[in-house]
Each structure stands twice: as C-alpha cells, then as structure tokens.
Amino acid sequence: MPDRFAFSKAKVIPLVLLAALLLGILAACDSGPGSGSVSADGGSSGSQVTLTFWNWVTGVDKAAAEFTKLHPNIHVNVINVGGGPNEYNKLYTAIKANNEPDMAQIEYQILPTFETTGSLIDLSKYGANTIKDQFVPWTWNQVSLGNSVYAIPQDTGPLVLYYRADLFQKYNLPIPTTWAQFADDAAKLHAADPNAYITDFPARDAGWFNGLVWQAGGQMFSIDGQSWKVNINNPQAQQVASYWQDLLNKKLIKTEPDFADAWYHDLNSGTLATWISAAWGAGTIKPNAPQTTGKWRVAPLPQWEAGQHTNGNWGGSTTAVFNSTKHPKEAAEFAMWLNTNKQAVGEMIKGNAIYPASEANLDSSLVNGPQPFFGNQNVGAIFKDGSEHVNANYQWGPTINQVYNDFGDNFAGAASDQGTLTNGLNSVQQSTLMFMRNQGFNVKN
C-alpha cells in the first residue's frame, strides 16, 4: 500500500474535518448522557470488572479466557452478534439508547462513522501510542488522528492473486505480473477450454472493486475546504471499470456471486483459474475447495505498469472502546493485549484465518512456512510483501454503506448486459451526491 511513511498529514486533515462535516443520520446517533471524555484514571482496577465485547471472529473467546487468567479481576464477555452490517445496525441502536457494549469490532471503512458520533474513547489516554510501532504502519494511520487513537488494528486484507498452478502449467500460461498479461491469459485459457475462465467478477461485492481502485491510486472521497469532494468516477476507477468491462464483453470471465454455492463449485472444479482476493482468502479456499489441495499458489497482484509495486486492501477490522464503558482503562488494556499478544492473535488466526495487523505476528508460524494446500509454498511471505505496499493515502468517505449498496445495484446490471460498469460509476457518483446533500453534507463534485 506505497509510500508508507509519507501519509500522516494527508490522513489527519480529512479526519479533523470529518467531525465537522458528518451530519444528518449520524447526528441522530448521539451517545446520550453517558458520552464525553473519560479520565485516564477511569476504571476500577482493584475490583472485579466485567467487559462486554461484540465481535464476529472465532477464537476471541479463547483469547479472552487467557486474558482473564493473566488478569483475574477482569472478565471479558465475548458476544458474536454477526458480522459487519448486522453488528453495526445493533450498535447504532445501542448508541442512541446509550446502551453500547464496552468494546466492538469495527471495520476500517466504517470506523470514521463511529468516530464522528463521539462515542469512541481516545485510547491514547491509556497508552495506545506506546504500541504504535508494533503494527503495519498504514493500519495505524487508519485508526489515529494526530496523537489520538480511536481503535486498535486487528487484521488486514492486502490483495493477492490466488491461482491454479496446474491449470497454468497445463495451458502454458505465464503467471501474470501485469493486468494486460492477465487479460491475455484470460483469452488463451478460454480459447483452450470454453468451460474454463480466468476468474469471476463479483458484481455485488463493492469492497472487492474498491480494493482494485485503491491499488490503482483512485480516491473516491477527499476534502476541499469545508466540503466533501465526491469523485466516485475518478480516472483510476474508470480505468478499472473499463478493464473489467472489456473482459465481460468478451465473455472471458464468470459473474457468479462470490461466497455462494455455485462459486464454491467453480473454485473446486477448476472452472476458475484464479481468485483475486485478500490474504484472508486462504481461509476461504481451503475448506471450500478441498479437492484442489496442492494445486493453488499465491502471487502478487498484477500491476498496471511493468515494474510497479502497488497494492490495495480488501477488508480488515479494529477493536474500539465506547466511552459509555464504566471501565475504560481495563477495556483499553484488553483491546491492546488482544491485538498484540501472540497467543491471542494466534487464536484468531486459527479460528478465522485472519491476517494480523501486528508486525510480530506476521512472522508467526501460523501464517508463515510451507503450506501443503498451496503446494508447500510460503504464502505468508507474499501476504507480508503485499501488506507493505498497500497505498497508504486512501481516504474513506462518510457514506460507505450507501456507496457500496449503489455499486452493487449498478454493477449487477452491467454484469447482466444491462448497462456498463462505467455508466454504473457515473450513476453511483450522482446517487452519492444526492444522498449526501439530502443528509445535509456540504458536497462538491
């Protein structure tokens, strides 16, 4: 994700303005009388403390049990409330009722929404900045504002190319290092076997498409003075859309919804020769394509120009603490421990195959070393290299849920030959402008 260290100012300025610009629906999510600053000596370290943590990662319960062994006066009640939107909808309701959990798992793209509700504790008051250097640098930039820290990075999703080594060998295809070469492989493969496709285009998975725009250097949102600048159909996004539209027009890729039965069948049967996905995708292929053990390999994401080394990110979460907690000190302590302790992170890797944000855990044997499913390749080395080259200057907008929903609706039509991806970008540009203006945002295009 590229110049990893020259981005702090670019991040700080938009987030400072974000608090002033986020209006409408988010303003209704006031955290109530329990909100406000929390003193650094909050909590009651000498008495029994119970914390509630909403999340969706298998293995966190085991980590929490270990934490209690080390901290007998702190019990963490781990509750899986469902992933992503399922949890967020419950959190918005809880914030309005001043009934939040002590902590919650929140994805990077949604974190600014919760920051601007005023419901998150600044974890720098509890020593969060002392562990800054333990994380992949670009991830800390996603959770911090100047010296303030609003969450602890948990995991990431640097993009890579999963490919079937046996099929590439069978059809004498080069492992693509550029997107042009990827398109050439697509044509050669489908000509050799009309039932085989280079990959699938998941039309409704806007996070996937966003990751590719991220790699290309596109910015869908930015700040211009006291206004949001919306640029959904930016040149890089149009470049990505045009590229995939060409493959769609030539019928060289499939359009099955990802993470569905038909798509899993295609991974298992050899219908799909690659999957463009994140590091966590390894944990998806293994259980859902068991007949392909030893046949998959991992390569860096293809580049737009030969010799480039840029990447994007798809997914990843943080641990945030809500300021309504009665035990901020203990909650902050757990959030930091959970995402840095090797045993705790190991439980999450084993439970959900997360790709950790902590640097030390990137060298764990759980994500490094020969992987039999991938022909004994050390895929962790590819993941780590990809993480180090994620474009760090990416700015999330304030209405990502709306943007992603509109992407899905428009791109699904394009995948069914009803419109084009480029027209879809233009439509999402207009719908986003309309939505934000209706919600009271100051917007420019």
Secondary structure, 3 states (H helix, E strand, C coil): CCCCCCCHHHHHHHHHHHHHHCCHHHHHCCCHHHCCCCCCCCCCCCCCEEEEEEECCCCHHHHHHHHHHHCCCEEEEEEECCCCHHHHHHHHHHHHCCCCCCEEEEECCCHHHHHHCCCECCHHHHCHHHHHHHECHHHHHHHEECCEECCEECEECEEEEEEEHHHHHHCCCCCCCEHHHHHHHHHHHHHHCCCCECCECCCCCHHHHHHHHHHHCCCCEEEECCEEEECCCCHHHHHHHHHHHHHHHCCCCECCCCCCHHHHHHHHHCCECEEEEEHHHHHHHHHHCHHHCCCEEEEECCECCCCCCCECECCCEEEEEECCCCCHHHHHHHHHHHCCCHHHHHHHHHHHCCEECECHHHHCCCCCCCEHHHCCECHHHHHHHHHHCECCCCCCCCCHHHHHHHHHHHHHHHHCCCCCHHHHHHHHHHHHHHHHHHCCCCEEC
